[in-house]
């Protein structure tokens, strides 16, 4: 069921593109995940995110990949790790996450238009 929102509601969500700098195993996570370090440009800076994307991605292939992040959620404690941004994606038919990415290189920190 879709819940209708107003444009002003959508504008409150700060969606920005960033480039993954590092991807590390996160063995303390309850569900299989990586700890990501993401460059979100000069205004936001470098942030950390926990992402449950291990089914579709190897750590090595994530380096340099651009992703879409929600940057204005409060930080979330996940085990011993603080996730500062939400890395977005879509569930596949097995409920595994496929990253939301731009199809062309975008400046780090660019807002979703």
C-alpha positions in Angstrom: 0.0 0.0 0.0 1.4 3.4 -0.9 1.1 6.3 1.5 0.8 9.6 -0.2 3.3 12.3 0.9 3.7 15.9 0.0 6.6 17.4 -1.9 7.7 19.1 1.3 8.0 15.7 3.0 10.2 14.4 0.2 12.4 17.5 0.3 13.3 16.7 3.9 15.1 13.5 2.9 18.7 14.4 2.0 19.7 11.9 -0.7 23.3 12.3 -2.0 25.7 10.4 -4.1 29.0 9.3 -2.6 32.0 7.1 -3.6 33.0 4.1 -1.5 36.6 4.4 -0.3 36.8 1.3 1.8 34.8 -1.9 2.5 35.6 -4.1 5.5 34.0 -7.3 6.9 31.6 -6.7 9.8 31.7 -10.0 11.7 29.9 -8.5 14.7 26.8 -7.7 12.7 23.7 -10.0 13.3 23.1 -10.2 9.5 26.0 -10.4 7.0 27.2 -6.9 6.3 30.2 -4.7 5.3 31.4 -1.5 7.0 31.7 1.1 4.3 33.6 4.4 4.3 32.0 6.8 1.8 33.2 10.2 0.5 30.1 12.4 0.3 31.8 15.5 -0.9 33.1 18.6 0.9 29.8 19.7 2.4 29.0 16.3 4.1 32.5 14.8 4.3 33.6 11.2 4.7 31.0 9.0 6.6 30.6 5.4 7.6 27.7 3.0 6.8 26.8 -0.6 7.6 25.4 -2.3 4.5 23.9 -5.7 4.1 25.2 -6.2 0.6 27.4 -9.3 0.9 25.3 -11.5 -1.3 25.8 -9.5 -4.4 29.1 -7.7 -3.8 32.7 -8.5 -3.0 34.6 -6.0 -0.9 37.1 -5.4 -3.6 34.5 -4.5 -6.3 32.9 -1.9 -4.0 36.0 0.4 -3.9 35.3 3.4 -6.2 31.6 2.5 -6.7 29.2 5.4 -6.3 26.1 4.9 -4.1 23.0 6.8 -3.1 22.9 7.6 0.6 20.4 9.2 3.0 22.5 11.7 4.9 20.1 13.2 7.4 19.1 10.2 9.5 20.6 10.3 13.0 23.7 8.0 13.5 22.7 4.4 14.4 24.7 2.1 16.7 25.1 -1.3 15.1 27.1 -3.5 17.6 30.5 -1.7 18.1 30.0 0.4 14.9 28.3 3.8 14.3 26.5 3.9 11.0 26.3 7.6 10.0 24.4 7.4 6.7 22.0 4.9 5.1 23.3 3.3 1.9 20.3 2.7 -0.2 19.4 -0.3 -2.4 16.6 -2.5 -3.6 15.6 -6.0 -2.4 15.9 -8.8 -5.0 13.5 -11.8 -5.1 15.5 -13.4 -2.1 15.4 -10.2 0.0 19.1 -9.5 -0.7 20.1 -5.9 -1.3 21.2 -4.5 -4.7 22.8 -1.1 -4.4 21.1 2.1 -5.7 23.8 3.7 -7.9 23.9 6.4 -10.5 24.5 5.1 -14.1 27.1 7.9 -14.8 29.8 9.4 -12.6 28.4 12.1 -10.4 30.2 14.6 -8.1 30.4 13.4 -4.6 27.8 15.1 -2.5 25.4 15.8 -5.4 21.8 15.8 -4.2 19.1 13.6 -5.8 17.2 15.8 -8.3 
